[in-house]
Amino acid sequence: MTSRFRTRLSASPLLRAAFATAALSLCLSAPAQALDSVKVGLAIPPTVTDGSVQAIAEELGFFKQEDLDVAYVVLPGAGALLPQLLQKTITIALPLPETLLAAHKAGEKPLPVAYFYNAGPRNTLELAVRADSDIRSLADLKGKRIGVGALTWGTIPQTRALMRSVGLEPGRDVSIVAAGVLGAGFHALREDRVQALNFNSSWIDIMEDQGIPARRLDYPPVFRRMVVNGFLAHRSTLEQNPALLERFGRAWSKALAVCDLNPKACIEAFWRKNPSVAPQADRDKSLDASTRLLRRWIEPVMRDEAGAARVPGAFDLTIIAAYVREMHRYGEFATADLPLDAYFSNALVPGFARFDRAALEAQARALP
């Protein structure tokens, strides 16, 4: 073929169009990059607090931006999460630390799991009684029944230690009984089938919004400052695929920041994702009440007791070590010498905040 002919051919509009059509066809037929599947195990059903963070992360595409396809499964209590994680039937779990720490046996190697993201930097578990009760302190629970959601809950070791810290022996001086979650537990307290509920602060807030005023009993500081939960992964995932966990933590951090700045947008996202719980009447009133719930829940996640911003996902092992000593002192942990460096990792923390904060804030404020 002569150069003159090649020039004419390359300049042909029909040929250029054919090449363009072929290129577009190849692009359209090429498979999209597959998302990495992540299954997250939860110990309790999400409510308008943590559920709003999940919903806005999905709605704004934070997980997809990190090439993740995230699904949640609710299992019967924290005690069910650890076995599933060890068997790798779930990728990530969100349990309280007590189940894991109580399972460690002195002198043996750590279990092959580690917390990689501090999702609850301060204990939001509460022991609440009816406001008209004569119970005003932990010690006043002598002879009473404490309701928990189920006897598989990971909160129970802490509850037993709290009782022993004021001289009450569980099973002898005070009973811990299954009362059911949310409304079932609220009803048990209202009917005096239990005299206290050991629920998280958001559930107690919901109970009060439903017309049952409550009094929260004071916790000792070492218990109040303890981590309430975190994202836990198999150590093989942390070692072999840390980028997967970092991407998850970054998406979660972005969703938390949005909900901190614009809680109403997150609540609306939760209602869209869960229409069965969306209000059918007095939507504005429900939105205001839910906003108060979300603000109260997210405050200790985002800021410390002095109001300073927390580093997303970071653990303070000094606080955890003090708690472990108390749990050992009151008979819940076999040893106070737990390998906390193995069970709590800050290795991925720098990556959790690796995003454009100013752009995210602008996006959050622009949401309706």
C-alpha positions in Angstrom: 0.0 0.0 0.0 1.4 3.4 -1.0 1.8 6.2 1.6 -0.6 8.3 -0.5 -3.3 5.6 -0.2 -2.6 5.2 3.6 -3.1 8.9 4.1 -6.4 8.9 2.2 -7.6 5.9 4.2 -6.7 7.3 7.6 -8.4 10.5 6.7 -11.6 8.8 5.7 -14.5 9.9 8.0 -16.2 6.6 7.5 -13.1 4.8 8.7 -12.7 7.0 11.7 -16.3 6.4 12.6 -15.8 2.7 12.3 -12.8 2.7 14.5 -14.7 4.8 17.1 -17.6 2.4 17.0 -15.3 -0.6 17.5 -13.5 1.1 20.4 -16.8 2.0 22.1 -18.0 -1.5 21.7 -14.9 -2.9 23.3 -15.3 -0.5 26.3 -19.0 -1.4 26.7 -18.3 -5.1 26.5 -15.4 -5.0 28.9 -16.4 -6.2 32.4 -16.5 -3.6 35.2 -14.0 -4.1 38.0 -15.4 -6.5 40.5 -16.0 -5.1 43.9 -14.5 -6.9 46.9 -17.3 -8.5 49.0 -17.3 -7.7 52.7 -19.7 -9.3 55.1 -20.0 -7.5 58.5 -21.4 -9.4 61.5 -23.4 -7.4 64.0 -24.4 -8.5 67.5 -27.6 -6.4 67.6 -29.9 -5.0 65.0 -28.9 -1.5 63.8 -31.1 1.4 64.9 -31.3 5.0 63.8 -27.8 5.7 65.2 -25.4 3.2 63.7 -27.9 2.3 61.0 -27.8 5.9 59.8 -24.0 5.7 59.3 -24.5 2.4 57.4 -27.2 4.0 55.2 -25.4 7.2 54.3 -22.2 5.3 53.5 -24.2 3.2 51.0 -26.3 6.1 49.6 -23.3 8.4 49.0 -21.3 5.5 47.5 -18.5 5.6 50.1 -18.0 1.8 50.0 -18.2 1.6 46.2 -15.6 4.4 45.9 -13.4 2.0 47.8 -14.3 -0.9 45.5 -16.3 -2.6 48.3 -19.6 -4.4 48.3 -20.7 -4.4 52.0 -23.4 -6.5 53.5 -24.5 -6.8 57.1 -25.8 -9.9 59.0 -27.2 -9.8 62.5 -26.2 -12.8 64.7 -27.6 -13.7 68.1 -25.2 -11.7 70.3 -21.5 -11.0 70.5 -20.8 -14.6 71.5 -21.9 -15.8 68.1 -19.6 -13.4 66.2 -16.2 -14.7 67.2 -16.8 -18.3 66.0 -18.1 -17.0 62.7 -15.0 -14.8 62.3 -12.6 -17.6 63.2 -14.3 -19.7 60.5 -14.1 -16.8 58.1 -17.8 -17.0 57.2 -17.8 -13.2 57.9 -15.1 -10.7 57.0 -15.5 -8.3 59.8 -17.4 -8.4 63.2 -18.6 -5.6 65.5 -18.5 -7.2 69.0 -17.7 -5.8 72.4 -14.1 -6.7 73.4 -15.1 -8.7 76.5 -16.0 -11.9 74.5 -12.6 -12.0 72.9 -10.6 -11.0 76.0 -12.4 -13.5 78.2 -11.7 -16.2 75.7 -7.9 -15.7 75.9 -6.1 -18.4 78.0 -3.0 -17.5 79.9 0.2 -19.0 78.4 -1.4 -19.7 75.0 -1.0 -17.9 71.8 -3.5 -15.1 71.0 -6.5 -16.0 69.0 -5.9 -15.2 65.3 -8.2 -12.1 65.3 -7.6 -8.4 66.0 -9.5 -5.2 66.3 -8.4 -2.8 63.6 -10.9 0.1 64.0 -12.2 1.6 67.3 -15.9 2.1 66.5 -16.9 2.9 70.1 -14.1 4.8 71.9 -16.2 5.3 75.1 -18.5 2.9 76.8 -22.1 3.8 75.9 -23.6 0.8 77.8 -25.9 1.9 80.6 -27.7 0.4 83.6 -31.0 2.3 83.6 -34.0 2.1 86.0 -37.4 3.7 85.9 -37.3 7.4 87.0 -39.7 6.6 89.8 -37.6 3.8 91.1 -35.9 4.0 94.5 -32.8 2.5 92.9 -30.2 5.3 92.8 -26.8 3.5 92.6 -25.4 0.2 91.5 -25.4 -1.1 95.1 -29.2 -0.5 95.2 -29.6 -3.3 92.7 -29.3 -5.9 95.5 -32.2 -8.4 95.2 -33.2 -7.0 91.8 -33.3 -8.3 88.3 -31.3 -6.8 85.5 -32.6 -7.3 82.0 -30.4 -7.8 79.0 -31.4 -8.6 75.4 -30.3 -12.2 75.5 -28.0 -14.4 77.7 -25.6 -14.6 74.7 -24.8 -10.8 74.9 -21.2 -9.8 75.3 -22.3 -7.1 77.8 -22.8 -9.7 80.6 -19.2 -10.1 81.8 -19.0 -6.4 82.3 -22.3 -6.3 84.1 -21.1 -9.1 86.5 -17.9 -7.2 87.2 -19.8 -4.0 87.9 -22.0 -5.9 90.4 -18.9 -7.3 92.2 -17.3 -3.9 92.3 -20.1 -2.8 94.7 -20.1 -6.1 96.6 -23.0 -7.9 94.9 -22.5 -11.4 93.6 -24.5 -12.2 90.4 -26.8 -15.1 90.8 -26.9 -14.7 94.6 -27.5 -11.0 95.3 -28.7 -9.9 91.9 -30.0 -11.7 88.8 -29.2 -11.1 85.1 -32.1 -12.2 83.0 -33.1 -12.1 79.3 -35.7 -9.4 78.7 -35.6 -9.1 74.9 -34.4 -6.3 72.7 -35.8 -2.8 72.4 -39.6 -2.8 72.9 -39.6 -6.2 74.6 -37.1 -5.0 77.2 -38.9 -1.6 77.6 -42.1 -3.5 78.4 -40.4 -5.7 80.9 -39.1 -2.7 82.8 -42.5 -0.9 82.6 -44.2 -4.0 84.1 -41.5 -4.4 86.8 -40.5 -7.9 85.5 -37.0 -6.4 85.6 -35.9 -3.5 87.7 -33.1 -2.3 85.5 -32.1 -2.6 81.8 -28.5 -3.1 80.6 -28.8 -1.5 77.2 -26.8 0.9 75.2 -27.5 4.6 75.7 -29.4 5.0 72.4 -31.8 2.3 73.3 -32.5 4.0 76.6 -33.0 7.2 74.8 -35.5 5.5 72.5 -37.3 4.1 75.6 -37.7 7.6 77.1 -39.0 8.9 73.8 -41.6 6.1 74.0 -42.8 7.5 77.4 -40.8 5.6 80.0 -38.6 8.1 81.9 -35.3 6.6 83.1 -32.6 7.1 85.6 -29.1 6.1 84.6 -26.9 4.6 87.3 -23.3 6.0 87.5 -20.5 3.7 86.3 -17.0 3.8 87.8 -14.7 5.8 85.6 -12.5 2.9 84.5 -15.6 1.1 83.2 -17.1 4.3 81.6 -13.9 5.0 79.6 -13.6 1.6 78.1 -14.0 0.8 74.4 -17.6 -0.3 73.8 -17.0 -2.0 70.5 -14.8 -2.1 67.4 -14.4 -3.7 64.0 -12.7 -7.0 64.4 -11.0 -9.0 61.6 -9.2 -12.3 61.2 -5.5 -11.8 61.6 -4.8 -13.3 58.2 -6.9 -10.6 56.6 -5.0 -7.9 58.5 -1.7 -9.4 57.4 -2.5 -10.5 53.8 -5.1 -7.9 52.8 -4.7 -4.8 55.0 -5.8 -2.5 52.1 -9.3 -4.1 52.3 -9.7 -3.2 55.9 -8.2 0.2 55.5 -10.7 1.0 52.7 -13.5 -0.1 54.8 -12.4 2.0 57.7 -11.9 5.0 55.5 -15.5 4.7 54.1 -16.8 4.3 57.7 -14.9 7.4 58.8 -16.3 9.5 56.0 -19.9 8.4 56.8 -19.3 9.2 60.5 -18.1 12.7 59.5 -21.2 13.3 57.4 -23.5 12.2 60.1 -21.7 14.4 62.6 -22.2 17.5 60.3 -25.6 16.7 59.0 -27.4 14.1 61.1 -30.8 14.8 59.6 -29.6 13.7 56.1 -28.3 10.5 57.6 -31.5 9.8 59.4 -33.5 10.3 56.2 -31.1 7.9 54.4 -31.8 5.3 57.2 -35.5 5.7 56.7 -35.2 5.3 53.0 -33.2 2.1 53.5 -35.6 0.9 56.2 -39.1 2.2 55.2 -40.8 -0.1 57.8 -39.3 2.1 60.6 -39.9 5.4 58.9 -42.5 7.5 60.7 -46.0 7.5 59.1 -47.1 10.7 60.9 -45.4 13.7 62.7 -42.3 13.2 60.5 -40.8 16.5 61.7 -41.2 15.6 65.3 -39.7 12.1 64.7 -36.8 13.7 62.8 -36.0 16.0 65.7 -36.1 13.2 68.2 -33.9 11.0 66.0 -31.5 13.8 65.5 -31.1 14.1 69.3 -30.4 10.3 69.5 -27.8 10.4 66.7 -26.1 13.5 68.1 -25.8 11.9 71.6 -24.5 8.6 70.1 -22.0 10.2 67.8 -20.5 12.7 70.2 -18.3 10.3 72.1 -17.3 8.6 68.9 -16.0 11.8 67.3 -14.7 13.7 70.4 -13.1 12.9 73.7 -14.4 14.0 77.1 -12.6 17.4 76.7 -14.2 18.0 73.3 -11.1 17.4 71.3 -11.5 15.5 68.0 -10.5 11.9 68.1 -8.3 10.2 65.6 -10.7 8.0 63.6 -10.4 4.4 64.5 -7.5 4.7 67.0 -7.3 2.7 70.2 -5.8 3.9 73.5 -4.2 0.8 75.0 -3.6 2.5 78.4 -7.4 2.8 78.9 -8.0 -0.8 77.8 -5.2 -2.1 80.1 -6.8 -0.4 83.1 -10.1 -2.0 82.3 -8.6 -5.4 81.9 -7.0 -5.2 85.3 -10.5 -4.4 86.8 -12.1 -7.2 84.9 -9.4 -9.6 86.2 -9.8 -8.2 89.7 -13.5 -9.0 89.7 -13.1 -12.5 88.2 -14.1 -12.1 84.6 -10.7 -12.4 82.9 -8.4 -15.2 83.7 -5.4 -12.9 83.7 -4.6 -9.2 83.6 -1.6 -10.0 81.4 -3.4 -10.0 78.1 -1.6 -9.5 74.8 -3.3 -6.3 74.0 -0.9 -5.4 71.2 -2.0 -8.5 69.4 -5.7 -7.9 69.9 -5.8 -4.2 69.2 -4.0 -2.8 66.1 -3.5 0.9 65.2 -1.5 -0.1 62.1 -4.2 1.1 59.6 -5.2 4.2 61.4 -3.3 6.7 59.2 -5.3 5.5 56.2 -8.7 6.0 57.7 -8.4 9.7 57.5 -6.8 9.8 54.1 -9.5 11.8 52.3 -10.3 15.4 51.4 -12.0 16.5 54.6 -12.9 20.0 53.2 -14.6 18.5 50.2 -16.5 16.0 52.4 -17.7 18.7 54.7 -19.0 20.7 51.8 -20.8 17.6 50.5 -22.3 16.9 53.9 -23.6 20.5 54.3 -25.1 20.5 50.8 -27.2 17.4 51.5 -30.9 18.2 52.1 
